[in-house]
Amino acid sequence: MALNRQMVFQVTMPALLVALAMFGISLLGIRSINHLQADRDKIVSEHAFRLQKVQDLETYMRHIRLHSFLYVMSMTPERWAKVERDQTNFETTLGQLRDTTTDDGERRAIEAIETGYLEYRRELQDSTRSPPGPDRAAYLKWSDTHPIRHVVVPCDELLGLNRQAMKDTADESAREGDRTSTGMILLGVLGAGGGLIGGFGVAWGLSRSITRLNVQLQDVHAHLNHEVASLRLTAEGGNLQTMERQLGTILTRVREVVGQLQRQECETLRAEQLAAVGQLAASIAHEVRNPLTSINLLVGAALTGRYPNGLTETDLRVIHDEVGRVERKVQALLDFARPPEGEHHAEDVAGIVHRVVGLVQERLRQQAVRLSLELPTEPVTAELDRDQFQGVLVNLIFNALDAMPGGGRLDVRLAREGAGNLRLSVADSGPGIDTTVADRLFTPFTSTKTTGTGLGLSVSHRVVRAHGGDLTAANRDGGGACFTITLPAACGDPSRADVACGG
Ligand code: ADP
């Protein structure tokens, strides 16, 4: 089963978010570790530098002791030069230490060294003015109380302070390392936990979706089982493979059922058509038998000599009318089976309406139906086969009159519509279109009348369509039915002024 893109997105998104969060945290961790490391390195290198300087200071101090001792023993300029070099080195180093220290303890020790150093200089000057000697014991005594002793103690103190600072830095570094390790372990644990929670969330979400899907599947299953008893599905679902199998079964069964329904529909349609043909045959037989009976009676009577003068003009007119009725019925059937091609000419529709209204005038009067005619004063032209169109209009008006046996009102309106169309409506105040036939009015053999053929509207519909127009039916709000013909106006008709006219 191919996962669609949305599903992949839903499944991978939480895991991706967790991974991104962990990646971000790791980056931050690495950055802060690098920062800490750089700070620590700086501090360590500063301490190492200062420790080195303090050790240098101690070394210069020893050199001073040695060289000053030698100078006191024999005061030559060379020996004094060495003492002076040692002193310069000592002072420079002490100056560097003073300039770089930020620690109060160290500052105090440096101040003590400076004081001691001044003391040393003063005492050394005194000793050069009255040097010890000449015996060995006097030198040894001077050596034991060498002026540099004023610097030794604060120098040792400074060395101790620096060693301690170095040790503190090393300890702090070790603690920092421990903290970093703990942080990294925590990060690892968090990552694993986050991954687990994310995975669990995804699994939970998927499982919920599957459960919902399964419930719907079982619902469809129950529905189909109810509607189509032969469908068998296992009740338990819950995993994708089972659901896929069940869906496959449902699909196959639905296809079978749809096929079955289509076949049944075809059979029903065929049965309906056969019934309609039977109805049509009965209707034709009924319509044809009545006139034939009248003709048969009249002609039979004439043949038996009952009428010595033969058939009267009235009898012949009756025969003629009855033959006409039969002919019209047969013609209606033929029209339905094969509507005539027709010859289309630009005709004045209002003129045709006038003519048809004139034809039905007598029936209107007999049925006490009031006619309301609304026609444009100027000609309204359309490309028509006049006879066919007249037939359509007669059929619509006769249907309206059939619907108003006890009288009523017939509204015939012709008007121009936008987009180069004409609109002709025939509306009555009868009971309206029966709901049982409303959706198949234009289907052949649809009729609610006992003697109806059910062909009039379907033929009319075909004729109007053949004229490039449309015929629609609707019930009116205030009661009664309304049939509307829309037709394209002929080229040259004023309503086509804005519309292009082909050919
Ligand atoms: P027929 O008139 O032979 O029944 P039609 O095709 O002309 O055949 O009409 C089909 C059916 O449409 C009618 O039987 C009738 O039920 C319905 N019908 C047509 N015109 C009207 C109307 N003006 N009012 C109500 N029903 C109508």
Boltz pocket constraint, residues with backbone or C-beta under 6 A from the ligand:
constraints:
  - pocket:
      binder: B
      contacts: [[A, 395], [A, 396], [A, 399], [A, 400], [A, 401], [A, 403], [A, 428], [A, 430], [A, 431], [A, 432], [A, 433], [A, 434], [A, 437], [A, 441], [A, 446], [A, 447], [A, 448], [A, 449], [A, 451], [A, 452], [A, 453], [A, 454], [A, 455], [A, 456], [A, 457], [A, 458], [A, 481]]
      max_distance: 6.0
